């Protein structure tokens, strides 16, 4: 495993801050990823 990728709700600022504190970096947003049209933020952490 070289990297971990995940999605978090764009409106979940505490989750995004938590993942960023673990050195995850935002890659971009996915429009309408969650129900009711809520966007997602994609984050990634490289392990190697």
DRENKEVO-203816 format. One line per 8 residues: number of its first residue (from 0); their letters; for each residue x, y, z of C-alpha. Coordinates in nm, 2 decimals, m for minus. Layout:
N
NUM> A> X:Y:Z  ...
END
This chain:
48
0> XXXXXXXX> 0.00:0.00:0.00  0.15:0.33:m0.11  m0.13:0.57:m0.03  m0.47:0.60:0.14  m0.75:0.80:m0.02  m1.08:0.89:0.13  m1.38:1.11:0.10  m1.54:1.34:0.36
8> XXXXXXXX> m1.85:1.55:0.34  m1.74:1.90:0.22  m1.95:2.05:0.50  m1.78:1.83:0.77  m1.51:2.08:0.86  m1.41:1.89:1.18  m1.35:1.56:0.98  m1.14:1.75:0.72
16> XXXXXXXX> m0.94:1.92:0.99  m0.88:1.59:1.16  m0.76:1.42:0.84  m0.53:1.71:0.76  m0.38:1.69:1.11  m0.28:1.33:1.01  m0.11:1.47:0.69  m0.38:1.39:0.45
24> XXXXXXXX> m0.39:1.65:0.17  m0.70:1.75:m0.03  m0.71:1.64:m0.39  m1.03:1.80:m0.50  m1.41:1.79:m0.47  m1.68:1.56:m0.61  m2.00:1.74:m0.67  m2.31:1.56:m0.55
32> XXXXXXXX> m2.12:1.26:m0.40  m2.35:1.22:m0.10  m2.73:1.21:m0.08  m2.92:1.53:m0.12  m2.65:1.66:m0.35  m2.38:1.72:m0.08  m2.03:1.75:m0.22  m1.73:1.54:m0.10
40> XXXXXXXX> m1.37:1.64:m0.05  m1.12:1.38:m0.16  m0.81:1.35:0.06  m0.49:1.14:0.02  m0.20:1.04:0.24  0.11:0.90:0.07  0.27:0.63:0.28  0.59:0.59:0.08
END
